[in-house]
Amino acid sequence: MKVIVEIQKTGDYHDQIWEAHHLLSKGQLHAFSPSYAAQLIDQGPATFSDYYNNRELDASFSAKKQ
């Protein structure tokens, strides 16, 4: 599972030590693990992207109903 966040501070981000670094600019959306997303949100360089996360959740519920 990934959580989509909106980057608020341009910088070099990487979720897991074995993953590549991502140079992300302010306003970009990116998916991170829940723990790293929470860390970024708590420290301020990212905000929770409610719209995109809810769309993904709605899609998964719709798929399960069928």
Residue, then its C-alpha position, 0 to 999 in steps of 0.5 A: m500500500k502507498v499513500i499519495v502526498e503533495i510535496q511542499k518543499t523541493g528536495d531529494y526524497h527516497d522511501q526505502i534505503w534500497e529505492a532510488h532517490h526522487l528529486l521532487s518539486k513543490g506541488q508534485l504528487h508522489a506515492f510513499s509507504p505509509s510510515y514515510a508519508a506520515q514522517l514527511i507530513d509530520q515534518g512539513p515537507a509534504t501534505f496528505s493528498d486526500y483527493y487522490n487517496n480517496r479515489e484509490l480507496d473508492a476504486s478498490f471498494s468498487a472492485k470488491k463489490q463486483 
